[in-house]
């Protein structure tokens, strides 16, 4: 392997290694610690055919029925938020275009709560209605925010944030009202709103997986197109890019991944802001590289936040969204300051 190939592969190797490491620690740690050797044996037992000793049955139950599905759902959510944040920032050519900050997460949350309020049966078909409704809410929100913020052919940062705040406040007010109407689910709904998994087991993972894979798979093919869009719509059109059609595809894919993230993990902010920026600072401005790295490191960041949320006050659990907000708010202020100094794209 020559130097150029090593240099290209290095960020992916680092990102995959970090993701694997934090995933291992995530399923190991908690109110009940699974010893590392026991965990390794349990993880490899399906491949080796080794029988699980009776004294390990408790650990096996915790691992397979609780921690692994939770870690899988959190990783999917982080990947979705990292990918959609990258797409929105590239599409709007705006460093603050995060699904949470511009209100898209709130719109998706409103759609999800509307679906929940209908009391769909707790079946795979019933649960699939939640991300579908969240997708509709996310699409409508991004259209409204973009229309309100746009001035001519530009979307100023201030306008985008103000429009996002206004639409987010409106969506959040309706969401809160709907939750108050169903008092039996109020505590669970508040935990979900703050960014915490609302359901457990493998079912939500399997239901959100197709939405997430479809959205992220589409975004992964858009790296070169996002690079071209950085030159502006007119120049991109001159270079042969069908700008409006590509914009619709990116909006749909990014909104679909945001909807999948919100549906079962709640409204979690700042992942889509922090991760793309760090990837851009560390590895350059090429979206063909930023997109996959943001997806990988979005999963890593959210798994880390979830691990902190589960262990810092164990056995009590902090909503994951609180952890990301504590980190993300100062980061947002730093990015806002950089944006004032004409952030280089």
Backbone as numpy.savetxt, mean C-alpha at the origin, in Angstrom:
# Nx Ny Nz CAx CAy CAz Cx Cy Cz
29.49 -12.52 -14.02 28.64 -11.32 -14.02 29.52 -10.07 -14.02
29.33 -9.17 -15.04 30.16 -7.98 -15.11 29.69 -6.92 -14.12
30.44 -5.82 -14.10 30.16 -4.78 -13.11 28.80 -4.13 -13.31
28.41 -3.92 -14.59 27.13 -3.27 -14.85 25.96 -4.13 -14.38
26.07 -5.44 -14.61 25.00 -6.35 -14.18 24.93 -6.40 -12.65
26.09 -6.40 -12.00 26.11 -6.39 -10.53 25.49 -5.11 -9.99
25.82 -3.99 -10.64 25.28 -2.71 -10.19 23.76 -2.66 -10.37
23.28 -3.25 -11.47 21.83 -3.28 -11.72 21.12 -4.18 -10.74
21.75 -5.32 -10.42 21.09 -6.31 -9.56 21.17 -5.96 -8.08
22.12 -5.10 -7.70 22.35 -4.82 -6.27 21.11 -4.32 -5.54
20.39 -3.31 -6.05 19.21 -2.83 -5.29 18.14 -3.90 -5.12
17.98 -4.77 -6.13 16.97 -5.83 -6.02 17.40 -6.88 -5.00
18.68 -7.22 -4.99 19.19 -8.19 -4.03 19.01 -7.66 -2.60
19.36 -6.39 -2.39 19.24 -5.79 -1.06 17.77 -5.76 -0.64
16.89 -5.35 -1.55 15.47 -5.23 -1.22 14.84 -6.58 -0.91
15.14 -7.59 -1.70 14.57 -8.92 -1.47 15.10 -9.52 -0.18
16.39 -9.29 0.11 16.97 -9.80 1.35 16.32 -9.16 2.57
16.14 -7.84 2.52 15.49 -7.13 3.63 14.05 -7.60 3.83
13.34 -7.81 2.72 11.96 -8.26 2.80 11.87 -9.65 3.42
12.75 -10.56 2.99 12.75 -11.91 3.54 13.09 -11.90 5.03
14.04 -11.05 5.42 14.46 -10.98 6.82 13.33 -10.45 7.70
12.70 -9.35 7.29 11.64 -8.78 8.13 10.41 -9.67 8.14
10.17 -10.41 7.04 9.04 -11.34 7.02 9.27 -12.48 8.02
10.50 -12.97 8.10 10.84 -14.03 9.05 10.66 -13.55 10.48
11.18 -12.34 10.77 11.05 -11.79 12.13 9.59 -11.51 12.45
8.82 -11.08 11.45 7.42 -10.74 11.67 6.60 -11.95 12.11
6.83 -13.10 11.49 6.06 -14.29 11.87 6.63 -14.95 13.13
7.84 -14.57 13.51 8.46 -15.14 14.71 8.05 -14.39 15.96
8.00 -13.05 15.88 7.81 -12.22 17.06 6.33 -11.95 17.30
6.03 -11.66 18.56 4.66 -11.35 18.96 4.49 -11.59 20.44
3.24 -11.62 20.90 2.99 -11.88 22.31 3.50 -13.26 22.71
3.51 -14.19 21.75 4.13 -15.51 21.94 5.29 -15.63 20.97
6.50 -15.71 21.48 7.68 -15.82 20.62 7.87 -17.25 20.14
8.01 -17.42 18.83 8.33 -18.73 18.27 9.85 -18.81 18.12
10.51 -19.76 18.80 11.97 -19.86 18.69 12.40 -19.98 17.23
13.50 -19.33 16.85 13.93 -19.33 15.45 14.10 -20.74 14.85
14.71 -21.67 15.62 14.89 -23.03 15.09 13.56 -23.71 14.88
12.64 -23.51 15.81 11.30 -24.09 15.67 10.60 -23.51 14.46
10.71 -22.19 14.28 10.07 -21.52 13.15 10.63 -22.04 11.83
11.95 -22.16 11.75 12.57 -22.67 10.53 12.10 -24.08 10.22
11.99 -24.92 11.25 11.51 -26.29 11.05 10.05 -26.32 10.60
9.23 -25.45 11.17 7.82 -25.39 10.79 7.64 -24.89 9.35
8.47 -23.94 8.96 8.36 -23.40 7.61 8.82 -24.40 6.55
9.78 -25.24 6.91 10.30 -26.20 5.94 9.60 -27.56 6.00
8.79 -27.79 7.03 8.16 -29.11 7.18 7.27 -29.50 6.00
6.51 -28.56 5.36 5.72 -28.97 4.20 6.59 -29.46 3.03
7.82 -28.94 2.94 8.71 -29.35 1.85 9.44 -30.64 2.17
9.83 -30.80 3.43 10.59 -31.99 3.82 9.71 -33.16 4.20
8.42 -32.91 4.47 7.52 -33.97 4.89 7.70 -34.38 6.34
8.45 -33.57 7.10 8.69 -33.88 8.50 7.43 -33.63 9.33
7.10 -34.56 10.21 5.93 -34.41 11.06 6.20 -33.40 12.17
5.15 -32.66 12.50 5.27 -31.65 13.54 5.10 -32.32 14.91
6.10 -32.22 15.81 5.97 -32.83 17.14 4.79 -32.24 17.91
4.19 -33.00 18.81 3.02 -32.51 19.58 3.31 -31.23 20.35
4.53 -31.09 20.85 4.84 -29.89 21.64 4.94 -28.63 20.77
4.98 -28.81 19.46 5.03 -27.66 18.55 3.67 -27.29 17.98
2.63 -28.03 18.32 1.33 -27.80 17.71 0.81 -26.38 17.99
1.06 -25.89 19.19 0.62 -24.53 19.52 1.30 -23.50 18.64
2.63 -23.69 18.45 3.36 -22.78 17.56 2.85 -22.89 16.13
2.56 -24.11 15.69 2.08 -24.32 14.32 0.74 -23.61 14.09
-0.14 -23.68 15.07 -1.43 -23.00 14.95 -1.26 -21.50 14.85
-0.41 -20.94 15.72 -0.15 -19.49 15.69 0.45 -19.08 14.35
1.40 -19.88 13.86 2.11 -19.54 12.63 1.20 -19.61 11.41
0.55 -20.77 11.20 -0.17 -20.99 9.95 -1.53 -20.30 9.91
-2.17 -20.15 11.06 -3.53 -19.60 11.06 -3.59 -18.11 11.41
-2.55 -17.59 12.05 -2.58 -16.19 12.47 -1.48 -15.34 11.82
-0.25 -15.68 12.08 0.83 -14.78 11.69 1.15 -14.81 10.20
1.17 -15.98 9.59 1.48 -16.02 8.15 0.43 -15.31 7.31
-0.88 -15.56 7.53 -1.85 -14.80 6.73 -1.80 -13.30 7.00
-1.56 -12.92 8.25 -1.46 -11.49 8.56 -0.25 -10.88 7.86
0.89 -11.55 7.92 2.09 -11.03 7.28 1.89 -10.94 5.76
1.22 -11.94 5.18 0.97 -11.91 3.74 0.07 -10.74 3.37
-0.97 -10.49 4.15 -1.88 -9.38 3.86 -1.18 -8.04 4.04
-0.38 -7.91 5.10 0.35 -6.66 5.33 1.36 -6.42 4.21
2.05 -7.46 3.77 3.02 -7.32 2.69 2.34 -6.91 1.39
1.19 -7.52 1.09 0.44 -7.14 -0.12 -0.01 -5.68 -0.04
-0.46 -5.27 1.15 -0.89 -3.89 1.34 0.26 -2.91 1.14
1.40 -3.20 1.75 2.56 -2.33 1.59 3.04 -2.26 0.16
3.05 -3.41 -0.53 3.44 -3.43 -1.94 2.49 -2.59 -2.78
1.18 -2.73 -2.49 0.18 -1.96 -3.24 0.35 -0.47 -3.02
0.56 -0.05 -1.78 0.71 1.37 -1.48 2.01 1.93 -2.06
3.10 1.14 -1.99 4.36 1.59 -2.58 4.25 1.76 -4.09
3.60 0.80 -4.75 3.44 0.88 -6.20 2.52 2.00 -6.63
1.39 2.16 -5.94 0.44 3.20 -6.33 1.01 4.59 -6.04
1.73 4.75 -4.92 2.35 6.03 -4.63 3.35 6.44 -5.71
4.14 5.48 -6.16 5.09 5.74 -7.24 4.38 6.16 -8.51
3.28 5.46 -8.82 2.53 5.77 -10.04 1.92 7.16 -9.98
1.31 7.52 -8.86 0.69 8.85 -8.74 1.74 9.95 -8.82
2.88 9.76 -8.16 3.92 10.77 -8.20 4.45 10.97 -9.61
4.64 9.86 -10.32 5.13 9.96 -11.69 4.08 10.53 -12.64
2.84 10.13 -12.46 1.78 10.58 -13.35 1.51 12.07 -13.21
1.42 12.55 -11.96 1.15 13.96 -11.72 2.41 14.81 -11.72
3.58 14.14 -11.84 4.87 14.82 -11.75 4.91 15.69 -10.50
4.51 15.08 -9.40 4.37 15.82 -8.15 4.88 14.96 -7.00
5.84 15.44 -6.21 6.44 14.63 -5.15 5.52 14.34 -3.98
4.37 15.00 -3.91 3.46 14.82 -2.78 2.21 14.03 -3.15
2.19 13.43 -4.32 1.01 12.70 -4.79 0.99 11.30 -4.18
0.63 11.26 -2.91 0.51 10.00 -2.17 -0.97 9.64 -2.07
-1.36 8.37 -2.17 -2.78 8.00 -2.08 -3.47 8.52 -0.83
-2.74 8.61 0.27 -3.32 9.09 1.53 -3.46 10.61 1.53
-2.41 11.31 1.12 -2.39 12.76 1.20 -3.37 13.42 0.23
-3.60 12.82 -0.93 -4.50 13.45 -1.90 -5.90 12.84 -1.85
-6.19 12.10 -0.77 -7.56 11.70 -0.49 -8.05 10.43 -1.13
-7.21 9.76 -1.92 -7.68 8.57 -2.63 -7.94 7.42 -1.66
-7.11 7.30 -0.63 -7.35 6.26 0.38 -8.68 6.48 1.09
-9.01 7.75 1.38 -10.27 8.04 2.03 -11.45 7.71 1.13
-11.31 8.01 -0.16 -12.37 7.67 -1.11 -12.56 6.17 -1.22
-11.44 5.44 -1.27 -11.54 3.98 -1.30 -12.13 3.46 0.00
-11.77 4.08 1.12 -12.32 3.68 2.41 -13.82 3.89 2.47
-14.29 5.00 1.90 -15.73 5.25 1.87 -16.45 4.17 1.06
-15.87 3.82 -0.08 -16.47 2.76 -0.88 -16.51 1.44 -0.14
-15.42 1.13 0.57 -15.38 -0.12 1.34 -16.41 -0.13 2.46
-16.54 1.01 3.17 -17.51 1.09 4.28 -18.93 1.00 3.75
-19.20 1.61 2.59 -20.53 1.48 1.99 -20.86 0.02 1.70
-19.87 -0.71 1.18 -20.09 -2.14 0.91 -20.30 -2.91 2.21
-19.51 -2.57 3.26 -19.66 -3.24 4.55 -21.03 -2.96 5.17
-21.55 -1.74 4.97 -22.82 -1.36 5.59 -24.00 -2.11 4.99
-23.81 -2.67 3.81 -24.89 -3.45 3.18 -25.01 -4.82 3.83
-24.02 -5.17 4.66 -24.01 -6.46 5.36 -23.98 -7.64 4.38
-23.01 -7.58 3.48 -22.80 -8.71 2.58 -22.48 -9.96 3.40
-22.88 -11.13 2.94 -22.54 -12.36 3.69 -21.04 -12.57 3.73
-20.57 -13.15 4.85 -19.13 -13.39 5.03 -18.72 -14.62 4.23
-18.75 -14.46 2.92 -18.37 -15.51 1.98 -17.37 -14.90 1.01
-16.62 -15.72 0.26 -15.68 -15.15 -0.71 -16.34 -14.18 -1.68
-17.53 -14.52 -2.16 -18.23 -13.64 -3.10 -18.65 -12.34 -2.41
-19.13 -12.45 -1.17 -19.52 -11.26 -0.43 -18.34 -10.36 -0.12
-17.21 -10.95 0.28 -16.03 -10.16 0.59 -15.41 -9.51 -0.65
-15.59 -10.13 -1.81 -15.04 -9.55 -3.04 -15.73 -8.24 -3.40
-16.94 -8.02 -2.88 -17.64 -6.76 -3.15 -16.95 -5.59 -2.48
-16.20 -5.84 -1.40 -15.57 -4.74 -0.66 -14.48 -4.07 -1.49
-13.48 -4.80 -2.01 -12.48 -4.12 -2.84 -13.05 -3.56 -4.13
-14.12 -4.19 -4.67 -14.74 -3.65 -5.88 -15.35 -2.28 -5.59
-16.06 -2.16 -4.46 -16.64 -0.88 -4.07 -15.55 0.14 -3.74
-14.48 -0.31 -3.10 -13.36 0.58 -2.79 -12.70 1.10 -4.07
-12.63 0.27 -5.10 -12.06 0.68 -6.39 -12.90 1.80 -7.01
-14.22 1.64 -6.97 -15.10 2.68 -7.50 -14.90 3.99 -6.74
-14.83 3.89 -5.40 -14.59 5.08 -4.59 -13.26 5.74 -4.89
-12.21 4.93 -5.09 -10.89 5.48 -5.39 -10.87 6.17 -6.76
-11.48 5.55 -7.76 -11.51 6.13 -9.11 -12.25 7.47 -9.10
-13.42 7.50 -8.47 -14.18 8.74 -8.42 -13.41 9.84 -7.68
-12.72 9.45 -6.61 -11.96 10.43 -5.84 -10.81 11.02 -6.64
-10.06 10.18 -7.32 -8.90 10.68 -8.07 -9.35 11.58 -9.22
-10.51 11.27 -9.82 -11.03 12.12 -10.90 -11.42 13.50 -10.34
-12.11 13.50 -9.21 -12.54 14.76 -8.60 -11.34 15.60 -8.16
-10.38 14.96 -7.46 -9.21 15.69 -6.96 -8.39 16.26 -8.12
-8.18 15.46 -9.15 -7.39 15.91 -10.30 -8.09 17.06 -11.02
-9.41 16.96 -11.15 -10.17 18.03 -11.82 -10.13 19.33 -11.03
-10.25 19.23 -9.71 -10.22 20.43 -8.87 -8.83 21.08 -8.84
-7.78 20.25 -8.87 -6.42 20.77 -8.72 -5.81 21.29 -10.02
-6.32 20.81 -11.14 -5.69 21.12 -12.42 -5.94 22.56 -12.84
-4.88 23.23 -13.27 -4.95 24.57 -13.84 -4.31 24.50 -15.22
-5.13 24.54 -16.24 -4.61 24.37 -17.58 -4.06 22.97 -17.77
-2.76 22.89 -18.03 -2.13 21.59 -18.23 -1.19 21.22 -17.09
-1.29 21.96 -15.98 -0.43 21.68 -14.83 -1.28 21.36 -13.61
-0.66 20.67 -12.65 -1.31 20.35 -11.38 -0.38 20.84 -10.27
-0.54 22.10 -9.82 0.35 22.64 -8.78 0.26 21.84 -7.49
1.37 21.75 -6.79 1.43 21.00 -5.54 0.40 21.49 -4.53
0.33 22.80 -4.34 -0.60 23.36 -3.36 -2.04 22.99 -3.69
-2.41 23.13 -4.96 -3.77 22.80 -5.38 -4.08 21.33 -5.14
-3.11 20.47 -5.45 -3.33 19.04 -5.30 -3.57 18.67 -3.83
-2.77 19.25 -2.94 -2.92 18.96 -1.52 -4.24 19.50 -0.99
-4.56 20.75 -1.35 -5.80 21.36 -0.87 -7.03 20.60 -1.37
-7.03 20.23 -2.64 -8.14 19.46 -3.18 -8.24 18.10 -2.50
-7.08 17.47 -2.27 -7.06 16.18 -1.59 -7.58 16.27 -0.16
-7.18 17.32 0.55 -7.64 17.51 1.92 -9.15 17.71 1.96
-9.67 18.53 1.04 -11.11 18.80 1.02 -11.92 17.55 0.72
-11.52 16.83 -0.32 -12.25 15.62 -0.70 -12.10 14.55 0.37
-10.90 14.45 0.96 -10.68 13.48 2.03 -11.55 13.77 3.23
-11.67 15.05 3.60 -12.52 15.43 4.73 -13.98 15.07 4.47
-14.43 15.32 3.25 -15.81 14.99 2.89 -16.05 13.48 2.96
-15.13 12.71 2.36 -15.27 11.25 2.38 -15.18 10.70 3.80
-14.27 11.26 4.60 -14.10 10.78 5.98 -15.34 11.08 6.82
-15.99 12.23 6.57 -17.20 12.58 7.32 -18.32 11.58 7.03
-18.49 11.25 5.77 -19.53 10.28 5.42 -19.18 8.90 5.98
-17.89 8.54 5.92 -17.45 7.25 6.47 -17.74 7.17 7.96
-17.42 8.24 8.69 -17.67 8.25 10.14 -19.16 8.14 10.45
-19.98 8.83 9.66 -21.43 8.77 9.86 -21.94 7.34 9.65
-21.46 6.68 8.61 -21.90 5.31 8.34 -21.47 4.37 9.46
-20.27 4.60 10.01 -19.81 3.74 11.10 -20.62 3.97 12.37
-21.04 5.20 12.60 -21.85 5.48 13.77 -23.22 4.81 13.68
-23.70 4.64 12.46 -25.00 3.99 12.29 -24.97 2.52 12.66
-23.79 1.89 12.53 -23.69 0.48 12.91 -22.84 0.38 14.17
-23.47 0.60 15.31 -22.74 0.71 16.58 -22.11 -0.61 17.01
-22.70 -1.71 16.61 -22.15 -3.01 17.01 -20.74 -3.21 16.47
-20.46 -2.59 15.32 -19.16 -2.76 14.67 -18.26 -1.54 14.86
-18.64 -0.63 15.78 -17.93 0.64 15.88 -16.47 0.47 16.26
-16.18 -0.35 17.28 -14.80 -0.53 17.73 -13.95 -1.14 16.62
-14.48 -2.16 15.97 -13.75 -2.80 14.88 -13.54 -1.82 13.73
-14.58 -1.02 13.44 -14.49 -0.08 12.33 -13.45 1.00 12.62
-13.39 1.49 13.86 -12.39 2.51 14.21 -10.98 1.95 14.08
-10.78 0.71 14.53 -9.46 0.07 14.39 -9.09 -0.06 12.91
-10.08 -0.40 12.09 -9.83 -0.51 10.65 -9.49 0.86 10.07
-10.23 1.90 10.49 -10.01 3.24 9.97 -8.61 3.75 10.28
-8.07 3.38 11.43 -6.74 3.81 11.83 -5.63 2.98 11.20
-6.02 1.98 10.43 -5.03 1.16 9.76 -4.71 -0.10 10.52
-5.66 -1.01 10.53 -5.46 -2.29 11.18 -6.28 -3.34 10.48
-5.77 -4.56 10.39 -6.46 -5.60 9.65 -7.82 -5.86 10.28
-8.86 -5.80 9.46 -10.22 -5.92 9.97 -10.66 -7.38 10.07
-10.08 -8.24 9.28 -10.44 -9.66 9.30 -9.15 -10.47 9.34
-9.27 -11.72 9.74 -8.09 -12.57 9.88 -8.25 -13.82 9.03
-7.16 -14.60 8.96 -7.20 -15.82 8.18 -6.73 -15.59 6.75
-6.74 -16.65 5.97 -6.24 -16.60 4.60 -7.26 -16.04 3.61
-8.55 -16.00 3.98 -9.58 -15.59 3.04 -9.37 -14.18 2.49
-9.12 -13.16 3.32 -8.88 -11.82 2.76 -7.63 -11.75 1.90
-6.62 -12.57 2.21 -5.41 -12.59 1.38 -5.74 -13.09 -0.02
-6.49 -14.19 -0.08 -6.83 -14.79 -1.37 -7.76 -13.88 -2.17
-8.63 -13.13 -1.48 -9.55 -12.25 -2.18 -8.84 -11.00 -2.70
-7.94 -10.42 -1.91 -7.25 -9.20 -2.35 -6.13 -9.49 -3.33
-5.63 -10.73 -3.35 -4.49 -11.06 -4.21 -4.73 -10.79 -5.69
-5.86 -11.22 -6.30 -6.05 -10.93 -7.73 -6.08 -9.45 -8.04
-6.77 -8.65 -7.19 -6.82 -7.21 -7.41 -5.42 -6.60 -7.36
-4.65 -7.01 -6.35 -3.32 -6.44 -6.16 -2.38 -6.84 -7.30
-2.41 -8.12 -7.67 -1.53 -8.58 -8.75 -1.88 -7.93 -10.08
-3.17 -7.78 -10.35 -3.58 -7.14 -11.60 -3.12 -5.69 -11.64
-3.33 -4.96 -10.53 -2.92 -3.56 -10.49 -1.42 -3.38 -10.56
-0.69 -4.14 -9.73 0.77 -4.01 -9.72 1.39 -4.52 -11.01
0.83 -5.59 -11.56 1.34 -6.11 -12.83 1.24 -5.07 -13.93
0.12 -4.34 -13.96 -0.04 -3.27 -14.95 0.95 -2.15 -14.71
1.11 -1.76 -13.45 2.04 -0.66 -13.13 3.48 -1.02 -13.48
3.84 -2.29 -13.32 5.21 -2.70 -13.63 5.53 -2.55 -15.12
4.50 -2.58 -15.96 4.73 -2.40 -17.41 4.76 -0.93 -17.80
4.52 -0.04 -16.86 4.40 1.38 -17.17 5.65 2.20 -16.85
6.75 1.53 -16.48 7.95 2.26 -16.08 8.47 3.18 -17.17
8.63 2.67 -18.39 9.14 3.50 -19.49 8.17 4.63 -19.80
6.88 4.35 -19.78 5.87 5.36 -20.10 5.88 6.47 -19.05
6.06 6.10 -17.78 6.17 7.13 -16.73 7.42 7.99 -16.95
8.50 7.38 -17.41 9.71 8.15 -17.73 9.42 9.19 -18.81
8.70 8.78 -19.85 8.39 9.69 -20.95 7.47 10.81 -20.49
6.51 10.49 -19.60 5.57 11.49 -19.12 6.25 12.60 -18.33
7.46 12.36 -17.82 8.16 13.39 -17.06 8.56 14.58 -17.93
8.56 14.39 -19.28 8.91 15.48 -20.18 7.72 16.42 -20.43
6.54 16.05 -19.93 5.34 16.85 -20.19 4.47 16.19 -21.24
3.18 16.53 -21.21 2.23 15.87 -22.11 2.53 16.13 -23.58
2.85 17.37 -23.93 3.06 17.70 -25.35 4.26 16.97 -25.92
5.37 16.97 -25.18 6.56 16.30 -25.67 6.37 14.79 -25.69
5.68 14.25 -24.69 5.39 12.82 -24.68 4.54 12.43 -25.88
3.58 13.30 -26.24 2.75 13.04 -27.42 3.59 13.06 -28.68
4.54 13.98 -28.75 5.41 14.07 -29.92 6.32 12.85 -30.04
6.64 12.25 -28.89 7.47 11.04 -28.89 6.66 9.78 -29.19
5.38 9.94 -29.48 4.55 8.81 -29.89 3.78 8.14 -28.78
3.74 8.75 -27.59 3.03 8.14 -26.47 1.57 8.60 -26.47
0.61 7.67 -26.49 -0.80 8.06 -26.39 -1.12 8.49 -24.95
-0.91 9.76 -24.66 -0.88 10.26 -23.28 -2.18 9.98 -22.54
-3.31 10.34 -23.12 -4.57 10.20 -22.40 -4.89 8.74 -22.10
-4.63 7.87 -23.06 -4.91 6.44 -22.84 -3.99 5.87 -21.77
-2.72 6.22 -21.82 -1.77 5.75 -20.80 -2.13 6.30 -19.44
-2.55 7.58 -19.38 -2.94 8.17 -18.10 -4.12 7.41 -17.50
-5.11 7.06 -18.33 -6.27 6.31 -17.82 -5.85 4.95 -17.28
-4.95 4.27 -17.99 -4.48 2.95 -17.54 -3.76 3.06 -16.20
-2.89 4.06 -16.07 -2.13 4.22 -14.82 -3.07 4.57 -13.67
-4.01 5.49 -13.92 -4.97 5.86 -12.88 -5.79 4.65 -12.43
-6.24 3.85 -13.39 -7.05 2.68 -13.05 -6.24 1.67 -12.25
-5.01 1.39 -12.70 -4.19 0.39 -12.01 -3.79 0.85 -10.62
-3.39 2.13 -10.49 -2.99 2.66 -9.17 -4.18 2.71 -8.22
-5.35 3.07 -8.73 -6.54 3.11 -7.89 -6.98 1.71 -7.48
-6.80 0.74 -8.37 -7.16 -0.64 -8.04 -6.27 -1.17 -6.91
-4.97 -0.90 -6.98 -4.07 -1.37 -5.92 -4.36 -0.65 -4.60
-4.67 0.64 -4.67 -5.04 1.37 -3.45 -6.31 0.79 -2.83
-7.29 0.49 -3.68 -8.55 -0.09 -3.20 -8.31 -1.44 -2.54
-7.47 -2.27 -3.14 -7.17 -3.58 -2.55 -6.49 -3.43 -1.20
-5.61 -2.42 -1.10 -4.90 -2.19 0.17 -5.85 -1.73 1.26
-6.74 -0.81 0.92 -7.65 -0.23 1.91 -8.70 -1.24 2.37
-9.17 -2.09 1.46 -10.34 -2.93 1.73 -10.21 -3.77 2.98
-9.05 -4.37 3.20 -8.89 -5.29 4.33 -7.88 -4.83 5.37
-7.09 -3.81 5.04 -6.08 -3.34 5.99 -6.35 -1.94 6.52
-7.40 -1.30 6.05 -7.74 0.02 6.54 -6.95 1.11 5.85
-7.12 2.34 6.34 -6.48 3.50 5.73 -5.13 3.72 6.39
-4.09 3.41 5.66 -2.71 3.52 6.15 -1.99 4.56 5.31
-1.50 5.58 5.97 -0.90 6.70 5.25 0.61 6.66 5.16
1.12 7.45 4.21 2.53 7.82 4.07 3.44 6.75 3.48
3.00 5.49 3.37 3.85 4.48 2.73 4.11 4.86 1.28
3.04 5.29 0.59 3.18 5.68 -0.81 3.94 6.98 -1.01
4.17 7.72 0.05 4.99 8.93 -0.02 6.45 8.63 0.28
6.69 7.91 1.36 8.06 7.70 1.85 8.85 6.79 0.92
8.28 5.64 0.58 9.06 4.61 -0.13 9.53 5.09 -1.51
8.67 5.65 -2.38 9.19 6.10 -3.69 10.29 7.15 -3.57
10.17 8.04 -2.58 11.20 9.06 -2.39 12.54 8.44 -2.01
12.50 7.51 -1.08 13.74 6.86 -0.67 14.37 6.10 -1.83
13.54 5.42 -2.62 14.07 4.68 -3.77 14.68 5.64 -4.80
14.04 6.79 -4.98 14.55 7.77 -5.94 15.89 8.36 -5.46
15.97 8.62 -4.17 17.21 9.17 -3.61 18.34 8.14 -3.68
18.02 6.88 -3.39 19.05 5.84 -3.33 19.46 5.32 -4.70
18.48 5.17 -5.62 18.75 4.43 -6.84 18.45 5.18 -8.13
18.13 6.47 -8.06 17.96 7.24 -9.29 16.50 7.43 -9.67
16.28 8.10 -10.83 14.95 8.54 -11.23 14.27 7.68 -12.30
14.86 6.56 -12.65 14.29 5.70 -13.69 13.12 4.90 -13.11
11.90 5.15 -13.63 10.72 4.48 -13.09 10.70 2.98 -13.40
11.47 2.55 -14.36 11.57 1.10 -14.61 12.26 0.40 -13.43
13.05 1.15 -12.69 13.69 0.61 -11.49 12.92 1.01 -10.23
12.45 2.27 -10.18 11.77 2.75 -8.98 10.52 1.94 -8.69
9.74 1.58 -9.72 8.46 0.89 -9.50 8.65 -0.46 -8.80
9.45 -1.39 -9.34 9.59 -2.67 -8.63 10.24 -2.54 -7.26
11.20 -1.61 -7.13 11.84 -1.42 -5.83 10.88 -0.83 -4.81
9.99 0.06 -5.25 8.99 0.62 -4.34 7.99 -0.45 -3.89
7.65 -1.35 -4.79 6.74 -2.44 -4.44 7.38 -3.34 -3.38
8.63 -3.72 -3.58 9.32 -4.58 -2.62 9.50 -3.88 -1.28
9.96 -2.64 -1.32 10.26 -1.95 -0.07 9.01 -1.39 0.61
7.92 -1.22 -0.14 6.66 -0.89 0.49 6.20 -2.03 1.39
6.36 -3.27 0.89 6.03 -4.44 1.72 6.92 -4.50 2.95
8.21 -4.23 2.77 9.14 -4.26 3.89 8.82 -3.20 4.93
8.52 -2.00 4.48 8.22 -0.91 5.42 6.98 -1.21 6.25
5.92 -1.70 5.59 4.68 -1.93 6.32 4.79 -3.14 7.24
5.54 -4.15 6.84 5.78 -5.28 7.74 6.54 -4.82 8.98
7.50 -3.90 8.79 8.25 -3.36 9.93 7.33 -2.56 10.85
6.48 -1.72 10.27 5.54 -0.93 11.07 4.57 -1.84 11.82
4.10 -2.89 11.17 3.19 -3.83 11.81 3.87 -4.57 12.95
5.12 -4.94 12.75 5.88 -5.62 13.80 6.02 -4.72 15.03
6.34 -3.44 14.81 6.43 -2.50 15.93 5.08 -2.35 16.61
4.02 -2.25 15.81 2.67 -2.07 16.36 2.24 -3.25 17.24
2.70 -4.45 16.89 2.29 -5.66 17.64 3.14 -5.90 18.87
4.36 -5.38 18.89 5.30 -5.77 19.95 5.61 -4.67 20.95
5.49 -3.38 20.55 5.95 -2.32 21.44 5.10 -2.22 22.71
3.82 -2.59 22.65 2.96 -2.56 23.83 2.27 -3.90 24.05
2.93 -4.98 23.62 2.34 -6.32 23.73 1.95 -6.61 25.17
0.79 -7.29 25.38 -0.07 -7.92 24.38 -1.04 -6.97 23.70
-1.08 -5.68 24.09 -1.94 -4.73 23.38 -1.33 -4.40 22.03
-2.21 -4.04 21.08 -1.75 -3.79 19.72 -2.12 -2.38 19.29
-1.15 -1.67 18.70 -1.38 -0.33 18.16 -1.76 -0.44 16.69
-2.76 0.31 16.23 -3.05 0.29 14.79 -1.81 0.67 13.97
-1.57 -0.06 12.90 -0.37 0.16 12.10 -0.33 1.56 11.52
-1.50 2.12 11.20 -1.54 3.46 10.63 -0.97 4.52 11.54
-1.05 4.30 12.86 -0.46 5.26 13.81 1.06 5.26 13.69
1.64 4.09 13.54 3.10 3.99 13.41 3.57 4.67 12.13
2.90 4.42 11.01 3.31 5.04 9.75 3.11 6.55 9.78
2.08 7.01 10.50 1.85 8.45 10.60 2.93 9.13 11.43
3.38 8.48 12.51 4.43 9.05 13.35 5.73 9.22 12.57
5.98 8.31 11.64 7.18 8.42 10.80 6.91 9.32 9.60
5.72 9.19 9.04 5.42 9.86 7.79 5.20 11.35 7.89
4.61 11.84 8.99 4.33 13.27 9.10 5.61 14.12 9.04
6.67 13.79 9.83 7.91 14.56 9.69 8.52 14.42 8.29
8.41 13.22 7.70 8.94 13.02 6.35 8.20 13.89 5.35
6.88 14.01 5.52 6.07 14.87 4.64 6.55 16.31 4.71
6.82 16.81 5.90 7.29 18.19 6.05 8.64 18.38 5.37
9.48 17.37 5.46 10.79 17.45 4.80 10.63 17.48 3.28
9.73 16.62 2.76 9.49 16.60 1.31 8.88 17.91 0.85
7.96 18.46 1.65 7.34 19.74 1.29 8.39 20.84 1.19
9.35 20.80 2.10 10.42 21.80 2.04 11.27 21.62 0.80
11.55 20.36 0.44 12.33 20.11 -0.78 11.56 20.52 -2.02
10.21 20.29 -1.98 9.39 20.66 -3.13 9.43 22.16 -3.39
9.53 22.93 -2.33 9.62 24.39 -2.49 10.91 24.79 -3.19
11.91 23.95 -3.07 13.21 24.25 -3.70 13.31 23.61 -5.08
12.13 23.41 -5.72 12.04 22.86 -7.07 12.71 21.50 -7.14
12.00 20.52 -6.60 12.46 19.13 -6.61 12.80 18.69 -8.02
14.00 18.13 -8.19 14.46 17.70 -9.52 13.88 16.34 -9.86
13.21 16.25 -10.99 12.61 14.97 -11.40 13.48 14.34 -12.48
